Structures are given as structure tokens and as C-alpha cells.
Amino acid sequence: MIPFFAIFRLRFALLLGGLWLLCATGLQASPHAESSTVYRLGVFPYLSPTRIEQTYAPLAAAFGELLDRPLRLGTAKNLESFRARVLRGDFDIALVPPFAVVPLVDHRGYIPLARRPSNPASIVVLINSSLKRIGDLRGKTLGLPPARSPASVIIWVDLDKQGLQANKHFQTRYFPSTPACLHNLLVNRVDACATGGGAGLRSFERKMGVKLRTLYRTEPFPHMLFVTRPDFPLDEGDKLRHFILSLEESAEGRDLLRHIGPDSRFVPYHSADYDVIRRYLK
């Protein structure tokens, strides 16, 4: 697979936000292509279609039961196609990446429900690594999570702002998960790993009996967000919001969160939380 951001450098965040904004102000949501009795949940393609189905199908089923409607889960082959589908009105409910939130919510009127908590992206090395500062990545290989993941976007943008351009000043390798990258770090196939969370790091350290050191940490950034179409029934949106935010309170809800990933949870949306994204888009 060709790395998704291989053609982007310093202006990636501006370009991505601009693309969403351009379509958000220039397109109107089209009528549903299917019967209005069927709701559709779209998840942006930060995982493969198979993994998205495995990860989110249980939650989609729970949404359908809550709303007493059939609910279909969908995605797209890439972020541009997903953006077009969202703005065309293909999805009634969507899980969108952080850089899409400002154009969709601020400028298009999409209704925010709940978001993943803010986290920094980090670059880690083995405790005895010769890399001591971020500039030491020059000439080295950095392992990254999937190219469409928020952590990869933030790392690319941050490093580029510091004059470190991927595949020019350092090489990149993409992995499907943090543990996959860390295993390659352990056998010296990469010199450092980028990650968006700490659960996989702690598990890896315990399992392998090694210690990791943080070489670099970005500013905390808000994660992906559930939104609904501007014309989605408000009472049903309120049901979804309450349901998502209360998942941690029941065994069934916690099981749904475990399908999404380790330490997964959702918190209320506040506009100010995305000010950091607004700064990236300036």
C-alpha cells in the first residue's frame, strides 16, 4: 500500500481541513439513496474495511437496537471518498477524524455527539537507544501506525514543522498496530515507533520485559468524533449521545468499548477542545 500521506508535508493539515471546508460550503446533502427507515453509520477508513467491520459492527448493532431502526455500517476506500460520502449525505451517523470536525461542525452544521479523549502522539525508543533528541531521527527509520490514523497525521505535521521531512530526512514504515511496530523496534527493523496511546506500550513492556523511553511527545489533540447529519432527529441524537457517554457504566457497554480498542472510551464534545485543531488549520 502506498503511504497515504506520502505526497503531503508541511501543509498537510491545512490541505486536509481545506478540502473538507471547500466541500462543506459548496455541497448540499443529497436525499437518502435508501429507504428512510434504514440508518447508516459511517466510520472513516483509519482501519481496513474488514477491521472496521470487526471493530464497529457490535456498536452499530447496539445503535440500531437503541433507535429501533435497521442500521448499516459503512466506510470508504480512502479519506477523500469518505469525505465525499459524508457531505453527500450517505451517512446519518459518522465517526470522523479530528481534522474533519471543524469544517463539518463549525461550517456545515453537523451535530457532535461524543469524542474520544485528547491524547498526545508520541515517538518511543528502547531505553538504551542512541537517539536522545528528535533531531537524531535524521537518517533513521520511524515506524508509524496506519497512515490514515490521527496519530500519524499529527506526527507528520509536527516533525515537518521542525524541519524533518518524512522519506527525505528519515524513512518511514507503516504497521497495522502499535505492538506490530514495537516488535519491529525490538529486532532493530525500525529505530523508533510513533504511537497515539499508552495501553499498547505498557502491555508490550510487561510482556517482553523491556523498557521504552519517550523521545518526543506532541501537544494533546482531540480524537475522532461521532456526529450526525444536520437534519438528524434531535431526540434520537440525544439518545445516541447519552448511550455513547454511558458505555463505561455497564458490562455490555464496556464490552462494546473493548471491541474498539484497549482503554477506549468517549467523552462529551466541547468546541474549545478542538482549538488545537483550529491552530493546525491556520
Buried (B, 14 or more C-beta within 10 A) or exposed (E): EEBBBEEBBBEBBBBBBBBBBEBBEEBEBEEBEEEEEEBBBBBBBBBEBEBBBEBBEBBBEBBBEBBEBEBBBBBBEEBBEBBBBBBBBBBBBBBBBBBBBBBBBBEBEBBBBBBBBBBBBBBBBBEEBEBEEBEBBEEBBBBBBBBBBBBBBBBBBBBBEEEBEBEEBBBBBBBEBBBBBBBBBBEEEBBBBBBBBBEBBEBBBEEEEBEBEEBBEBEBBBBBBBBBBEEBEEEBBEBBBEBBBEBEEEEEBEEBBEEBBEBBBBBEBEEEBBEBBBEBBE
